[in-house]
Amino acid sequence: MQQTAAPRRTVSLEEVAADSSAGTLAEARALLLEYGQFILATDQVAGFCFGSLEQEAARIPLNYTERGGGCLIARADGVAAGFVCWRDISSNAIPCPWEMKRLWVRPEARGLGLGRTLTQAVLDRAAHAKRRAVYLDTVPAAMADAHRLYLVMGFTPCPQYNDSPIAGIEYLEKLL
């Protein structure tokens, strides 16, 4: 019996800007809030404040563009399926770093490489903007797949760079 391959899905990225369509902004907000719901549903993450995430979602993308960053939506076959954002941070160790935040891929779109695609897009933008490093924080116990992806993509453990109250957090950096 011959098996047929699953049909290929078309993947695209869209920058979320203040003048994006109302639909795109709503999709970005929905993806960000799904990320927050996922975090809240995991037993391994304590100290996460959903209220501040709701405020962040209400201002998407301004929370990031006002801090020298941005947001991206990944689409699979035209449907919003993933999200990531980034922003400037200050660092005594490395000049001109960015922080990558809120990487999220909807469960039904996992396995398409969207997490890698979104992460690489941030790294490419950082390099183009002459950034020297990209930082992120993650909770490996709750986000094991994302944590493995970061390590495979060359992120390495680094000292704490923010005052996050989340338990079990690991700080990573990738020098560019």
C-alpha positions in Angstrom: 0.0 0.0 0.0 1.4 3.3 -1.0 1.3 6.3 1.3 0.8 9.8 0.0 2.7 12.7 1.4 0.8 15.3 3.3 0.2 18.4 1.2 2.8 21.2 1.6 1.5 24.2 3.4 2.5 27.7 2.3 4.2 29.7 5.0 4.5 33.5 5.1 5.5 36.2 7.5 3.8 39.5 8.0 5.2 42.5 9.9 2.6 43.9 12.3 2.7 47.7 12.2 0.5 50.4 13.8 -1.1 50.9 10.4 -1.8 47.2 9.8 -5.3 46.2 9.1 -7.8 45.8 11.9 -7.9 42.1 11.1 -4.1 41.7 11.3 -4.0 43.6 14.6 -6.8 41.4 16.0 -4.9 38.3 14.9 -1.8 39.5 16.6 -3.7 40.2 19.8 -5.4 36.8 19.7 -2.0 35.0 19.2 -0.4 36.9 22.1 -3.3 36.2 24.4 -3.2 32.5 23.4 0.4 32.5 24.4 -0.6 33.9 27.8 -3.3 31.3 28.2 -0.8 28.6 27.5 1.6 29.9 30.1 -1.2 30.1 32.7 -2.3 26.5 32.0 1.2 25.1 32.7 1.9 24.1 36.2 5.6 24.9 35.9 5.2 28.6 35.6 4.5 30.7 38.6 4.6 34.5 38.8 3.2 35.2 35.3 0.9 38.2 35.2 -1.8 37.8 32.6 -3.2 41.3 33.3 0.0 42.9 32.1 -0.1 40.7 29.0 -3.7 41.9 28.3 -2.4 45.5 28.4 0.4 44.6 26.1 -2.0 43.0 23.7 -4.2 46.1 23.7 -1.2 48.1 22.4 0.2 45.7 19.9 2.6 46.6 18.2 3.4 49.8 20.0 4.9 48.1 23.1 7.6 46.9 20.7 7.9 49.5 18.0 8.2 52.3 20.5 11.2 50.4 21.9 13.0 49.9 18.6 11.5 46.5 17.8 8.5 45.0 16.1 6.2 42.0 15.8 5.6 39.3 13.2 2.8 37.0 12.4 3.4 33.7 10.7 0.7 32.4 8.4 0.2 28.8 7.2 -1.9 28.7 4.1 -3.0 32.3 4.8 -4.2 31.6 8.4 -2.5 33.2 11.3 -0.6 30.5 13.1 2.4 32.0 14.9 3.7 35.2 16.5 6.9 36.7 17.8 8.1 40.2 18.9 11.3 41.9 19.9 12.5 45.1 21.4 15.6 47.1 22.5 17.0 46.3 25.9 19.9 47.8 27.8 22.9 45.6 28.6 26.1 46.3 30.4 27.7 43.3 28.7 26.8 43.7 25.0 26.0 47.0 23.2 22.9 47.3 21.1 21.0 44.0 22.0 17.5 43.1 21.3 15.2 40.9 23.4 13.0 38.4 21.6 9.6 37.8 23.3 6.4 35.9 23.1 7.3 33.2 20.5 4.1 31.3 20.0 2.9 28.7 17.4 -0.6 27.4 17.5 -0.8 23.7 18.3 -2.4 22.8 14.9 0.5 24.5 13.1 3.3 22.8 15.0 5.7 20.7 12.9 5.7 23.2 10.1 8.9 24.9 11.3 7.2 28.2 12.2 9.0 28.6 15.5 12.4 28.3 13.7 11.2 30.6 10.9 10.0 33.3 13.3 13.2 33.0 15.4 15.4 33.2 12.3 13.4 36.3 11.1 14.2 38.1 14.3 17.9 37.1 14.2 18.1 38.3 10.5 16.4 41.6 11.4 18.8 42.0 14.3 21.8 41.4 12.2 20.5 43.8 9.5 20.0 46.4 12.2 23.6 45.9 13.4 22.6 44.4 16.7 25.3 42.6 18.6 23.1 40.0 20.4 19.6 38.7 20.9 18.4 37.8 24.4 15.4 35.8 25.5 14.1 34.2 28.6 12.2 30.9 28.7 11.0 28.2 31.1 12.3 24.9 29.9 9.9 22.9 32.0 6.9 24.5 30.4 8.3 25.2 26.9 10.7 22.2 26.2 10.3 22.3 22.4 11.0 26.0 22.2 14.0 25.7 24.6 15.5 22.9 22.4 14.9 25.0 19.3 16.8 28.0 20.9 19.8 25.8 21.8 19.9 24.2 18.3 19.8 27.7 16.8 22.9 28.7 18.8 21.5 30.4 21.9 23.5 29.8 25.0 22.8 30.3 28.7 23.7 33.8 30.0 23.3 35.8 33.2 19.9 37.1 34.2 19.2 40.4 32.4 15.8 41.3 33.7 13.8 41.2 36.9 11.2 38.6 35.8 9.3 37.1 38.7 8.6 33.8 36.9 10.0 30.7 38.6 12.2 28.3 36.6 13.2 30.8 34.1 16.4 30.4 32.0 18.1 33.3 30.3 19.7 32.8 26.8 21.7 34.9 24.4 22.8 34.6 20.8 25.8 36.7 19.8 25.6 38.0 16.3 
